[in-house]
Amino acid sequence: MAPTIIDEFIEALTEEISASKRERRTKVFHGQFLREISGVFVYLFNLENFLATLDDTPAKVYIRGDPCNGHILSAHELEVEIGLERFCGQFIAEAELETDPSYLLEILKKKFDECRSAPAKADFRLSEALFSGRQSRLSSANGTEVRYSAYPEPPNESQQRAIEASFSCRICVVWGPPGTGKTKTAAKAIEAHLNAGRRVLLVSHSNNAVDEALEDVAEHLKSTSFYREGRLVRLGKPREEHLRKLKEKDCESVLLEVIAARFGESLTQERNALEAEKAGLDSKLARLESV
């Protein structure tokens, strides 16, 4: 990417940040504590007005004027889930939520600044290939079989082509109207990549979108070793609704704390056995010393 274009991006971002750089507060009500995940305390609030913000945006919640730092986990209609750094009680009757709409713009500007200061480290090959329309195949895909399970819903012809294209091309765009099976196709494509020994990072524009895709991926791969061995991991904090769905589908073993608890069970049993043995030895020593 030419340096002049990077300069233009930085200038445009600076103007956008300046225009949006103001603190925004909105009232939130009926806050309920949902759960704790890795030291983050998740609360569900009702909103006074619709909140236009992105997931993972830093935020502050003012409870009777006392600020508490956190992040927006998700906002849907007139509800918002917020992860706070400390426990603020089981119920928060009323508070104020403060967000900074320039957060992601600042991050993007910083990335462009880094590219300008160290152009040798900047790699725009993927974006240039995307916007130029020139496509290339992955050399690692030559001769590699595309393997995935067709059960319980075999993909149709167009879905098969999408899976094969995602397996062999550096960039693959799968488009289709709602209800055409894009998410299930993505689940089968992920399985094909995993079977080929590749690593897969599933990302989206929001926590909610990741959770919806993860439900299909976890359900599709539940019978595979990838799931049983704890190699499918949901990083971040899913919404309460999706936690319930994962539990209903018996697919909770994609959650980091569930994986850790399951694989730590044998260590816990070993520790308990050693503690019991130690207690027995201590009792014998006490009896010997009393003789």
Backbone hydrogen bonds, N-H to C=O, Kabsch-Sander energy under -0.5 kcal/mol:
donor,donor_aa,acceptor,acceptor_aa,energy
5,I,2,A,-0.6
6,I,2,A,-1.7
7,D,3,P,-2.4
8,E,4,T,-2.0
9,F,5,I,-2.3
10,I,6,I,-2.5
11,E,7,D,-2.4
12,A,8,E,-2.4
13,L,9,F,-2.7
14,T,10,I,-2.4
15,E,11,E,-1.9
16,E,12,A,-2.2
17,I,13,L,-2.8
18,S,14,T,-2.2
19,A,15,E,-2.0
20,S,16,E,-1.7
21,K,17,I,-1.2
22,R,20,S,-2.2
24,R,99,T,-1.7
26,T,97,L,-2.1
28,V,95,A,-2.5
29,F,46,N,-2.7
30,H,93,A,-2.0
31,G,92,I,-3.2
32,Q,44,L,-2.2
33,F,90,Q,-2.3
34,L,42,V,-3.2
35,R,42,V,-0.9
37,I,40,V,-2.7
40,V,37,I,-1.7
41,F,84,L,-2.8
42,V,35,R,-2.8
42,V,40,V,-0.7
43,Y,82,I,-2.8
44,L,32,Q,-2.3
45,F,43,Y,-0.5
45,F,80,V,-2.7
46,N,29,F,-2.8
47,L,78,L,-2.4
48,E,27,K,-1.7
51,L,77,E,-0.6
52,A,50,F,-0.6
53,T,51,L,-1.0
56,D,72,I,-3.8
57,T,54,L,-1.3
59,A,70,G,-2.5
60,K,98,E,-2.1
61,V,68,C,-2.5
62,Y,60,K,-0.5
62,Y,96,E,-3.1
63,I,61,V,-0.7
63,I,66,D,-2.7
64,R,62,Y,-0.7
66,D,63,I,-1.8
68,C,61,V,-1.2
70,G,59,A,-2.2
71,H,83,G,-1.9
72,I,57,T,-2.6
73,L,71,H,-0.6
73,L,81,E,-2.8
74,S,81,E,-1.4
76,H,79,E,-2.6
79,E,76,H,-1.7
80,V,45,F,-2.1
81,E,74,S,-3.0
82,I,43,Y,-2.7
83,G,71,H,-2.6
84,L,41,F,-3.2
84,L,82,I,-0.7
85,E,69,N,-2.3
92,I,31,G,-2.6
93,A,91,F,-0.5
95,A,28,V,-2.2
96,E,62,Y,-1.8
97,L,26,T,-3.3
98,E,60,K,-3.1
98,E,96,E,-0.5
99,T,24,R,-2.1
100,D,58,P,-0.7
103,Y,100,D,-1.5
106,E,102,S,-2.4
107,I,103,Y,-1.6
108,L,104,L,-2.4
109,K,105,L,-2.5
110,K,106,E,-2.3
111,K,107,I,-2.0
112,F,108,L,-2.0
113,D,109,K,-2.4
114,E,110,K,-2.1
115,C,111,K,-1.9
116,R,112,F,-2.1
117,S,113,D,-2.2
118,A,114,E,-1.9
121,K,118,A,-1.5
122,A,118,A,-0.6
122,A,119,P,-0.6
128,E,124,F,-2.7
129,A,125,R,-2.1
130,L,126,L,-2.0
131,F,127,S,-2.4
132,S,128,E,-1.9
133,G,129,A,-1.3
138,L,168,S,-3.3
141,A,138,L,-1.3
142,N,139,S,-1.2
144,T,141,A,-1.8
147,R,145,E,-0.9
160,Q,156,N,-2.5
161,R,157,E,-2.0
162,A,158,S,-1.9
163,I,159,Q,-2.3
164,E,160,Q,-2.5
165,A,161,R,-2.5
166,S,162,A,-2.4
167,F,163,I,-1.3
168,S,164,E,-1.4
169,C,165,A,-2.2
170,R,136,S,-1.9
174,V,172,C,-0.6
175,W,173,V,-0.6
180,T,177,P,-1.3
185,T,181,G,-2.1
186,A,182,K,-2.3
187,A,183,T,-1.9
188,K,184,K,-1.9
189,A,185,T,-2.3
190,I,186,A,-2.5
191,E,187,A,-1.9
192,A,188,K,-2.0
193,H,189,A,-2.2
194,L,190,I,-2.5
195,N,191,E,-2.6
196,A,192,A,-1.1
197,G,194,L,-1.8
198,R,193,H,-2.4
202,L,200,V,-0.6
203,V,201,L,-0.7
210,V,206,S,-1.9
211,D,207,N,-2.6
212,E,208,N,-2.2
213,A,209,A,-2.0
214,L,210,V,-2.8
215,E,211,D,-2.0
216,D,212,E,-1.1
217,V,213,A,-2.3
218,A,214,L,-3.3
219,E,215,E,-2.1
220,H,216,D,-2.5
221,L,217,V,-2.2
222,K,219,E,-0.6
224,T,221,L,-1.8
227,Y,221,L,-0.6
228,R,224,T,-2.0
229,E,225,S,-2.6
230,G,227,Y,-1.6
231,R,226,F,-2.5
232,L,226,F,-0.6
233,V,231,R,-0.7
234,R,254,V,-3.7
235,L,233,V,-0.8
243,L,239,R,-1.9
244,R,240,E,-2.0
245,K,241,E,-1.7
246,L,242,H,-2.5
247,K,243,L,-1.9
248,E,244,R,-2.6
249,K,245,K,-2.1
250,D,247,K,-1.1
251,C,246,L,-3.5
254,V,251,C,-0.7
255,L,252,E,-2.3
256,L,234,R,-0.7
259,I,255,L,-2.5
260,A,256,L,-2.6
261,A,257,E,-2.1
262,R,258,V,-2.4
263,F,259,I,-2.6
264,G,260,A,-1.5
265,E,261,A,-0.6
265,E,262,R,-0.8
268,T,264,G,-2.3
269,Q,265,E,-2.4
270,E,266,S,-2.2
271,R,267,L,-2.6
272,N,268,T,-2.5
273,A,269,Q,-2.2
274,L,270,E,-2.3
275,E,271,R,-2.5
276,A,272,N,-2.2
277,E,273,A,-2.3
278,K,274,L,-2.6
279,A,275,E,-2.4
280,G,276,A,-2.0
281,L,277,E,-2.3
282,D,278,K,-2.8
283,S,279,A,-2.0
284,K,280,G,-2.0
285,L,281,L,-2.6
286,A,282,D,-2.2
287,R,283,S,-1.9
288,L,284,K,-2.4
289,E,285,L,-2.5
290,S,286,A,-1.2
291,V,287,R,-0.6
291,V,288,L,-0.8
